[in-house]
Amino acid sequence: MKKYVLLLLLFISFSGYAQQTINNYKYVLVPERFGFLKENDQYGLNSLTKMFLEEKGFTVYLDNAELPAEIANNKCNALNAEVLEKNSMFSTNLTLLLKDCKGNIVFKSAEGKSREKEYRAAYNLALREAFTSLNETRYTYNGTTNVQEQQTVTATPAAAPANKTPAKAAAPEATQSAGTLYAQPTATGYQLIDTAPKIVLTLFKTSAQDYFIADNGTANGIVLKKGADWFFEYYKNGQLVAEKLLIKF
């Protein structure tokens, strides 16, 4: 009899864990610094992680930001993003983990790799490749965020009904950058130069057409094509910024 009870408990425990999917979560928290880095948002990796997760449909906060009551009162309502680095002499290797409040892995990406020698390019490209696994996974928030965990929080005020439509970053009002930029091919993408000539933006190719990881020396973001126009999108002081670009390839 004890044997059957033990098996039943193990089955219930396994079933509860197996049911934890990314669809159970609306929110993701991203740390301001990953464990393998020495500085906050070094190489723009934390900002890029936030941006990529928002593109997937999650509502994302840096863990040092002011959080809405739904998360502040119960951290189990959010997944925690973690990026791990595996040391290698010849390549940069990054893996994305999404964990619940107890540290259980809800999602683990395939390893993203880059053989670029320049650190910023290598980390950015490896992170982008790691996110390919998440982009291939269907995500639709189902409004049932971690119900079992919520039942254990007796002192938390009742939260407002969850919106089942994934919240996305509001589309920013685009500003027009000055002048035409000329694209010069590089081994990893392009460098955009003005008439000075000065390098204004460095673009790194991704697996998606008309979609580049971008770096202007002070901000990391993406350059993408919308219709017939190009835009540089990045975060500044926690706000999404978009600059319309005139590019000649």
N, C-alpha and C positions, 0 to 999 in steps of 0.2 A: 504494500500500500504506500509506504514511504517513497518507494522508487517511482511510482506513478505520480505522486504529488510533486516530487522533485522535477520530473520531466515536464509536468504541466507548468511549473513556475519558470523553468528554463524557456519553454515555448512562448509563454506570455512575455517574458523579458526580451527574447529575441524578436518577437513580433512587434513590440513597442519600438524597438530600435530600428527595425527594418522599415517601419512606416515613416520614419523621420526622413523627409526629402526636402529639397530646396523649395518645393511648392508650398510647404508649411510656413514659410517665412516671408514677411514683407520687408524686413529691415536687415541690414548688414552693418556691422561696425568694423571700421578699418583703423588699425593703430597708426599713430603719427610717425612711428619708426618701426621697421621690421628688425627682428633680432640680429640678423647678419650685417646690418648697416651701422655706421657710427654716428650718423646725423639724422635728424628728423627729415622725412621726405627726401632722402638723398637720392640723386639721379631722377627725382620726380616719380619714384616708384609707387609711393603711397597715393599721390594724386591720380596717377594713371590707373591704379587698382580701383579707386573710387569711381573714376570715370567709366571704366570698362563694366563695372558692376551696375552702374546706373543705366548704361546702354542695354544691359540685359533685362532691365525692368525693376531692379531692386531700388528701395529707398535707402540711401547710404549716408552714414555719418562718420566723420573721424571721431575717434574715441575721446578726444579732448574737447569736442564741441558740446554746446548746450543741447541736451537730448530732449525729445518730446516725452511727456509723462508716461506714455505707453511703454517706452523703453526704460526710462529712469526708474519707474516703479517696479519693473520686472525685466531684468536683463535677459531672461529666457525667451523674450519675444524677439530677440535678434540673433542672427548668426554672427560669428566672429571670423573675419578674414585673416588668414595667415599665409605668408609666402616664405617658403623654405629654399635655401640654397644648398646645392651639393657641390662641394669643392672638386674641381677638375683642373688639370694643368693646361688643357687645350680648349676648354669650352666653359661657358657660363650656363649653369643649369638651375632652373627655378621651377617650383611646384606650388600650385595654389591649393590651399585647404580652406574649407568652410566648416566651422565647428559650432556645435550648440553650446549652451551655457555650462554644460558639464564636461566639455572637452571632447565629446564624441564627434568623430569626423562624419559629417553629413555629405560632403562632396570632396573628392580629391581629383585634381586634374592630372593629365598626362604631363610628363616633364617637358618644359620648354627649354630649348637649347639655342645657343648662339656661339659662333666661333669668332665674333668680332673682338678685336684687341682693345678698342676704346671702351672704357667701362660704361659710360652712359648709353652708348649704342647697344652694347652687349646685353645689359640688364633690360633695356626697353624691349629689344627684340625677343629675348627669352621670355619675358613676362607676356608679351603679346601671343607668343606661341602656346604658352601654358593656358591662356584664356580660350584658345581654340576649343578645348574640351568642353568648357562651360557653354560656349556659344553653340555647340552641337547638342546640348541638352535642353529639352523643352522646359520652359519655366512659365508658369501661370500661378500667381498667388491664389490659394484656395480658401483663404480666410480662416483657417483652423490652426493658426500658429501655436504649436506646442501646448495644446490644451491640458495635457497631463501636468505640465510644469505650472501652469497658471492655477490649477486647483490647489497647489500647495501654498500659494501666497494668499493667506487669509486676510491680511491687513490692507491689501491693495484695493483702492477704489475701483469700481467697475469701469472698464474702458469703453469708449464709444465703439459702436459696431464697426468692424473693419471694412474698409473699402476693398472689394475684391479685384478692382482694377489696379494693376501695378502702377505706382507713381513713378514718373520719370522726371528728370531734370527739366525745368521750364526752359523753353527755347529762348536764348538770349537775343537781344536786339543787336544785329550785326553792325559793326562800324567798318568803314571803307579804309583799307590801308593805302598809304600814299605811294603812287607810282607803280610801274610794271616791274615784275620780278622775272628774271630769266633763269630757267632751270638748266643746271649743268649736271650731267650724269656722274654718279659715283659708283663705287663697288656695291654700296648698300641701298642706293636710291638716287637722291638728287640733293644739290645745294642750290638754294635760290639766292641770286645776287641782284643788287640794284645797279644803278648806272654809275656808282662811285668809282670802281665796283667794290661792294662790301657784301659779305655773306650775311643775309638776313635770317634765313631759316635753313635748317638741315632736315631733310626728309628721309625716313627709313622705310623701305618697302615692307608690306605685310602680305598675308595670303589673300587679302581682299582687294579687288580692283578699285582704283581711285580712292584709296584709303591709306594714309601714311602716318606713322608716328613722327612727331615733329618736335624740334628743339630750337629755340631762338637764343639760347645762351642764358636766359633768365627764367624761362618757363617751358615746361613740358606739356605737350598736348597732342592733338591729332589734326591733320589736314585732310579734308574729305571734299568730295564733289557732290553738290546738290543741284540737280538740273544741269545748267550750263556754267555754274559758278563754283569757285573754290573758296573754302572757309578754313581758317585756323581757329580751333576751339581749345580752350585751356581754362584752368581755374586760377583766379586771382583773389586773394583774401576771402576764400570760401565761395566766391561767386563765379558762375560759368560765363566766360567771355568769348565772343565770336568776332573774328576779323575777316572781312571779305578780301580776298586776294585776287590780283590780276597776274596770272602766271602764263608765261610763254614757254612751252616745252620745245 
